[in-house]
Amino acid sequence: MADLCFDRRGVPRPIKDLAPGVVGLSCVHVLEADAAVTFAAGIKSVNPGITVLVGGHAASTYPLAIAGSTGVDAIVVGEGEATMPAVCDVLERGQGFEFVPGLLLPDASRTSRPTVPSSKTGTVPAMVSVETSVPQ
């Protein structure tokens, strides 16, 4: 476990030594998004075969802060405790993430798109584009 709020020395030794099949990163504040993206890229530089997912409050609330990162394979939206076992199951079977509820997956343009509806809510996690204007 690495807490990027306090330790940003790079990819921890266990990832280099153990070469896990999947790594989940928690991004709980939007100000941590850049660190999570950088850390994910570091993991991929050590072993491009490791599946990297980013979840947490900020990832769920502001997925655009992470979307498009080449080091992130999927963004977990909502409760990761429900999503991660399904992710591990499909990886073990050699299947893709298309039918794992609660993920935003990159398409060919690295734009994230939702997977199937969540079994709890029956809704698909949405990426929202909000236009803002500054009063003059």
Backbone hydrogen bonds, N-H to C=O, Kabsch-Sander energy under -0.5 kcal/mol:
donor,donor_aa,acceptor,acceptor_aa,energy
4,L,2,A,-0.9
6,F,3,D,-1.5
7,D,3,D,-2.4
15,I,12,P,-1.1
16,K,12,P,-1.2
17,D,13,R,-3.2
18,L,14,P,-3.1
19,A,14,P,-0.5
19,A,15,I,-1.2
23,V,51,T,-3.0
25,L,53,L,-3.0
27,C,25,L,-0.5
27,C,55,G,-3.3
28,V,26,S,-0.6
32,E,29,H,-2.7
33,A,30,V,-1.5
36,A,32,E,-2.6
37,V,33,A,-2.5
38,T,34,D,-2.6
39,F,35,A,-2.7
40,A,36,A,-2.5
41,A,37,V,-2.2
42,G,38,T,-2.0
43,I,39,F,-2.1
44,K,40,A,-2.3
45,S,41,A,-1.9
46,V,42,G,-1.4
47,N,43,I,-2.4
50,I,47,N,-1.9
51,T,21,G,-2.6
53,L,23,V,-2.6
53,L,51,T,-0.5
54,V,74,A,-1.9
55,G,25,L,-3.0
58,A,27,C,-1.4
59,A,27,C,-1.3
60,S,56,G,-2.3
61,T,57,H,-2.5
62,Y,58,A,-3.4
65,A,62,Y,-2.0
66,I,63,P,-1.7
67,A,63,P,-2.7
69,S,66,I,-1.6
72,V,69,S,-0.9
73,D,52,V,-2.7
73,D,71,G,-0.6
74,A,52,V,-1.1
75,I,104,L,-2.4
76,V,54,V,-2.7
76,V,74,A,-0.5
77,V,75,I,-0.6
77,V,102,G,-3.1
78,G,76,V,-0.5
80,G,78,G,-0.8
82,A,79,E,-1.0
83,T,79,E,-1.3
84,M,80,G,-3.0
86,A,82,A,-0.7
87,V,83,T,-2.3
88,C,84,M,-2.7
89,D,85,P,-2.2
90,V,86,A,-2.3
91,L,87,V,-2.2
92,E,88,C,-2.3
93,R,89,D,-1.7
94,G,90,V,-0.6
94,G,91,L,-0.9
95,Q,90,V,-2.9
100,V,97,F,-2.1
102,G,116,V,-0.8
103,L,100,V,-0.8
104,L,75,I,-2.4
105,L,103,L,-0.5
105,L,113,R,-3.1
107,D,111,T,-2.1
110,R,107,D,-2.4
113,R,105,L,-3.1
115,T,103,L,-1.7
116,V,98,E,-0.8
118,S,123,T,-3.0
122,G,118,S,-2.5
128,V,126,A,-0.6
130,V,128,V,-0.6
131,E,129,S,-0.5
